[in-house]
Amino acid sequence: MMRRQQAARLRLAWLLWLMALPALVLASASCTRSSQAAAGGHEPTAVVIFVDFSESVGGMDRTGFKREIDKLILPWLEPGDSFLIAPINDKTLTGFRPLVEAELPARPQFNGFMNNVMKFNREAKATEAKLVQVKETIRTQAGEALSKTSQARYTDIFSSLLLAEKLFSAEQRRKVLILMTDMIEDYPPYAFDRMAWAPQTTGKILRDLEGRKAIADLRGVCVYVSGVNAPTAEMATSIARFWEAYFWKAGADLHPSRYAHVLLHWPPPSTCRVWGDGGYATPGRI
């Protein structure tokens, strides 16, 4: 008699489990969709920012850079992203040290078979609170770093790009590189604002860089430039053409609309194209 009762209870428990299974699956799917909606379809992203600390970029420029970080970049960051700010100066490679570096906590994933809904909700709220805390820390540290009055003699953008290659080399997340600089390379043997730019200048510099293996591999990296400036419009155009050709060689995705005096067309696209070896046509001005 007792065995029959135990068997009946087991059958009842199994029947109840089978009846609850569709609801658990639906709850799991619903929570997954909700978490994705909360993220706005945001794919985990590694954001690297290089800020120019040379004499050609003044304090007012860096104030503008800080505003773009505060108003555009930080609000867009989501759980699972990483964030790094580094200086562009005359010791970019030899004395590299990030000014700000942070990993944003990953958003918890709900599993209807393993998780308790109330526990998951508590974890989600804790993650959001941690996210706010990390962003505020980034905001404070970025403000302190960009308010420094120290200035470097040179602007070594080429070395910053080689360092970006190293920072992104093992990265599985979407890669976004933001250059906050006037894009005037000023490090021996180059001084972009004191050169005589001719139609063949871009090709000559690129061949020299290739010979020294000094063109970064930035395939799949989405590039933004904020702070573009030059003494004359003609020089600005020549320098812009050079960087267009450079980033094509590097395999990066730098759309002309993202090369500007301010940060435009933010946030980044969901995918970044691979130029150069990726099969796209070579820019005709190289």
C-alpha positions as CSV (number, residue, x, y, z in Angstrom):
1,M,0.0,0.0,0.0
2,M,2.8,2.5,1.0
3,R,4.7,1.6,-2.2
4,R,1.6,2.3,-4.3
5,Q,1.2,5.7,-2.6
6,Q,4.9,6.6,-3.1
7,A,4.6,5.6,-6.8
8,A,1.4,7.7,-7.2
9,R,3.2,10.7,-5.6
10,L,6.1,10.3,-8.0
11,R,3.8,10.1,-11.0
12,L,2.0,13.2,-9.8
13,A,5.2,15.1,-9.2
14,W,6.4,14.1,-12.7
15,L,3.1,15.2,-14.2
16,L,3.3,18.6,-12.5
17,W,6.8,19.0,-13.8
18,L,5.7,18.3,-17.3
19,M,2.8,20.7,-17.0
20,A,5.2,23.5,-15.7
21,L,7.8,22.9,-18.3
22,P,6.3,25.1,-21.0
23,A,5.8,28.0,-18.6
24,L,9.4,27.8,-17.5
25,V,10.6,27.8,-21.1
26,L,8.4,30.8,-21.8
27,A,9.6,32.6,-18.7
28,S,13.2,32.0,-19.8
29,A,12.6,33.3,-23.3
30,S,10.7,36.3,-22.0
31,C,13.5,37.2,-19.6
32,T,16.1,36.8,-22.3
33,R,14.1,39.0,-24.6
34,S,13.6,41.5,-21.9
35,S,17.3,41.7,-21.1
36,Q,18.1,42.1,-24.8
37,A,15.6,44.8,-25.1
38,A,17.0,46.6,-22.0
39,A,20.4,46.5,-23.7
40,G,18.9,47.9,-26.9
41,G,20.5,45.2,-29.0
42,H,23.9,46.4,-27.7
43,E,26.6,44.0,-28.5
44,P,29.4,43.8,-25.9
45,T,32.0,46.3,-27.0
46,A,35.6,47.2,-26.2
47,V,36.0,51.0,-26.4
48,V,39.6,52.4,-26.5
49,I,40.1,56.2,-26.6
50,F,43.4,57.9,-27.3
51,V,43.6,61.5,-26.2
52,D,46.2,64.0,-27.6
53,F,48.3,65.6,-24.9
54,S,50.7,67.4,-27.3
55,E,51.2,71.2,-27.5
56,S,49.0,71.4,-30.6
57,V,45.9,70.4,-28.6
58,G,45.0,72.9,-25.9
59,G,43.0,72.7,-22.7
60,M,39.8,73.9,-24.4
61,D,40.0,71.0,-26.9
62,R,40.4,68.5,-24.0
63,T,37.4,70.1,-22.3
64,G,35.4,69.3,-25.4
65,F,36.7,65.7,-25.4
66,K,35.6,65.3,-21.8
67,R,32.1,66.6,-22.7
68,E,31.9,64.0,-25.5
69,I,32.9,61.3,-23.1
70,D,30.3,62.4,-20.5
71,K,27.4,63.2,-22.8
72,L,27.8,60.6,-25.6
73,I,30.1,57.7,-24.8
74,L,29.5,56.9,-21.1
75,P,25.6,56.9,-21.3
76,W,25.9,54.4,-24.2
77,L,28.1,51.9,-22.4
78,E,26.3,48.7,-21.2
79,P,27.1,45.7,-19.0
80,G,29.8,43.6,-20.5
81,D,31.7,46.5,-22.2
82,S,35.2,47.6,-21.5
83,F,36.6,51.1,-21.5
84,L,40.1,52.5,-21.7
85,I,41.6,56.0,-22.1
86,A,45.3,56.4,-23.0
87,P,47.4,59.4,-23.9
88,I,48.9,60.3,-27.3
89,N,52.3,61.8,-26.5
90,D,56.0,61.3,-27.2
91,K,56.2,58.2,-25.0
92,T,53.1,56.3,-26.2
93,L,54.9,52.9,-26.6
94,T,57.9,53.2,-24.2
95,G,55.9,54.6,-21.2
96,F,52.4,53.3,-21.8
97,R,50.0,53.6,-18.9
98,P,46.2,53.9,-19.2
99,L,44.7,57.0,-17.7
100,V,41.4,55.2,-17.1
101,E,40.6,51.5,-17.4
102,A,37.4,49.7,-16.5
103,E,35.4,46.6,-17.1
104,L,31.6,47.0,-16.8
105,P,29.9,44.1,-15.0
106,A,28.2,41.6,-17.2
107,R,24.4,41.5,-17.2
108,P,23.1,38.2,-15.5
109,Q,21.4,35.7,-17.8
110,F,18.2,34.1,-16.8
111,N,17.8,30.3,-17.1
112,G,14.3,29.0,-16.4
113,F,15.6,25.6,-15.4
114,M,18.3,26.9,-13.0
115,N,17.3,30.3,-11.7
116,N,14.9,31.6,-9.2
117,V,13.0,34.7,-10.7
118,M,13.3,36.7,-7.5
119,K,17.0,35.9,-7.2
120,F,17.6,36.9,-10.8
121,N,15.8,40.2,-10.3
122,R,17.9,41.0,-7.3
123,E,21.1,40.2,-9.3
124,A,19.9,42.3,-12.2
125,K,19.2,45.3,-9.9
126,A,22.7,44.8,-8.3
127,T,24.3,44.8,-11.7
128,E,22.5,48.1,-12.7
129,A,23.7,49.7,-9.5
130,K,27.2,48.5,-10.1
131,L,27.0,49.8,-13.6
132,V,26.1,53.3,-12.4
133,Q,28.9,53.2,-9.9
134,V,31.5,52.2,-12.5
135,K,30.4,54.9,-14.9
136,E,30.6,57.5,-12.2
137,T,34.2,56.3,-11.4
138,I,35.1,56.5,-15.1
139,R,33.6,60.0,-15.3
140,T,35.6,61.2,-12.3
141,Q,38.9,59.7,-13.4
142,A,38.4,60.9,-17.0
143,G,37.7,64.4,-15.8
144,E,40.9,64.4,-13.6
145,A,43.0,63.0,-16.4
146,L,41.8,65.4,-19.1
147,S,42.2,68.5,-16.8
148,K,46.0,68.0,-16.5
149,T,48.0,70.9,-17.8
150,S,51.1,68.9,-18.7
151,Q,51.8,68.8,-22.4
152,A,54.0,66.6,-24.5
153,R,56.4,67.9,-27.1
154,Y,55.5,65.4,-29.8
155,T,52.3,63.8,-31.2
156,D,53.1,60.1,-31.9
157,I,49.8,58.9,-33.5
158,F,51.5,56.1,-35.4
159,S,52.7,54.5,-32.2
160,S,49.3,54.9,-30.6
161,L,47.7,53.0,-33.5
162,L,50.3,50.2,-33.1
163,L,49.4,50.1,-29.4
164,A,45.7,49.9,-30.3
165,E,46.5,46.8,-32.4
166,K,48.0,45.2,-29.3
167,L,45.1,46.2,-27.1
168,F,42.5,44.7,-29.5
169,S,44.6,41.6,-30.6
170,A,42.9,39.1,-28.3
171,E,39.6,41.0,-28.0
172,Q,36.4,39.0,-28.9
173,R,34.0,41.9,-28.4
174,R,33.1,44.5,-30.9
175,K,36.1,46.9,-31.2
176,V,35.7,50.7,-31.3
177,L,38.7,53.1,-31.4
178,I,38.2,56.8,-30.8
179,L,41.1,59.2,-31.6
180,M,40.7,62.6,-29.9
181,T,43.4,64.6,-31.7
182,D,43.9,67.0,-34.5
183,M,45.5,64.1,-36.5
184,I,48.7,66.1,-37.1
185,E,51.5,63.5,-36.7
186,D,54.5,65.3,-35.2
187,Y,57.1,62.8,-34.3
188,P,60.5,62.3,-36.1
189,P,60.8,61.9,-39.1
190,Y,57.3,63.3,-39.7
191,A,55.8,66.7,-39.0
192,F,52.5,66.9,-40.9
193,D,52.0,70.6,-40.3
194,R,55.5,71.5,-41.6
195,M,55.5,69.3,-44.7
196,A,55.0,70.2,-48.3
197,W,52.1,68.0,-49.3
198,A,52.1,66.8,-52.9
199,P,50.0,64.2,-54.7
200,Q,52.7,61.6,-54.1
201,T,53.3,62.4,-50.4
202,T,50.7,59.9,-49.1
203,G,52.1,57.0,-51.1
204,K,55.6,57.8,-50.1
205,I,54.8,57.9,-46.3
206,L,52.8,54.7,-46.5
207,R,55.6,52.8,-48.3
208,D,58.0,54.0,-45.7
209,L,55.7,52.8,-42.9
210,E,55.2,49.5,-44.6
211,G,58.9,49.0,-44.9
212,R,59.3,49.5,-41.2
213,K,56.2,47.4,-40.4
214,A,54.7,50.4,-38.8
215,I,51.1,50.2,-40.1
216,A,48.8,48.8,-37.5
217,D,46.6,45.8,-38.1
218,L,43.1,47.2,-37.2
219,R,40.9,44.8,-39.2
220,G,37.3,44.9,-38.0
221,V,37.9,48.0,-35.8
222,C,35.4,50.8,-36.0
223,V,37.3,54.1,-35.9
224,Y,36.1,57.6,-34.9
225,V,38.2,60.8,-35.0
226,S,37.2,63.9,-33.0
227,G,39.3,67.1,-32.9
228,V,40.4,67.3,-36.6
229,N,42.2,70.6,-37.2
230,A,45.0,72.1,-39.4
231,P,46.6,75.5,-40.1
232,T,44.9,75.7,-43.6
233,A,42.0,74.0,-45.4
234,E,44.4,72.6,-48.0
235,M,46.6,71.0,-45.4
236,A,43.5,69.6,-43.6
237,T,42.4,68.0,-46.9
238,S,45.8,66.5,-47.6
239,I,46.1,65.1,-44.0
240,A,42.5,63.7,-44.2
241,R,43.4,61.9,-47.5
242,F,46.5,60.4,-45.9
243,W,44.6,59.0,-43.0
244,E,41.9,57.6,-45.3
245,A,44.6,55.7,-47.1
246,Y,46.3,54.7,-43.9
247,F,43.2,53.2,-42.3
248,W,42.3,51.4,-45.5
249,K,45.8,49.8,-45.4
250,A,45.2,49.0,-41.7
251,G,41.9,47.2,-42.5
252,A,39.9,49.5,-40.2
253,D,36.4,50.9,-40.8
254,L,36.7,54.7,-40.8
255,H,33.8,56.3,-42.7
256,P,34.6,59.9,-43.8
257,S,31.6,61.0,-41.8
258,R,33.3,59.9,-38.6
259,Y,36.5,61.9,-39.3
260,A,35.5,65.4,-37.9
261,H,36.2,68.2,-35.5
262,V,33.7,66.7,-33.1
263,L,32.4,63.2,-32.4
264,L,29.8,62.5,-35.0
265,H,27.5,59.6,-35.9
266,W,27.7,58.0,-32.4
267,P,26.9,55.3,-31.4
268,P,28.9,52.9,-33.6
269,P,27.2,50.6,-36.2
270,S,26.4,47.0,-35.2
271,T,29.2,45.7,-37.5
272,C,32.4,47.2,-38.7
273,R,33.7,46.5,-42.2
274,V,37.2,45.1,-42.9
275,W,39.0,47.2,-45.5
276,G,42.3,46.5,-47.2
277,D,42.6,42.7,-47.4
278,G,38.8,42.5,-46.9
279,G,38.2,42.9,-50.6
280,Y,37.1,46.5,-50.8
281,A,38.4,48.7,-53.6
282,T,41.5,50.7,-52.9
283,P,40.9,54.4,-52.5
284,G,41.8,56.1,-55.7
285,R,43.8,58.8,-54.1
286,I,46.5,56.5,-52.6
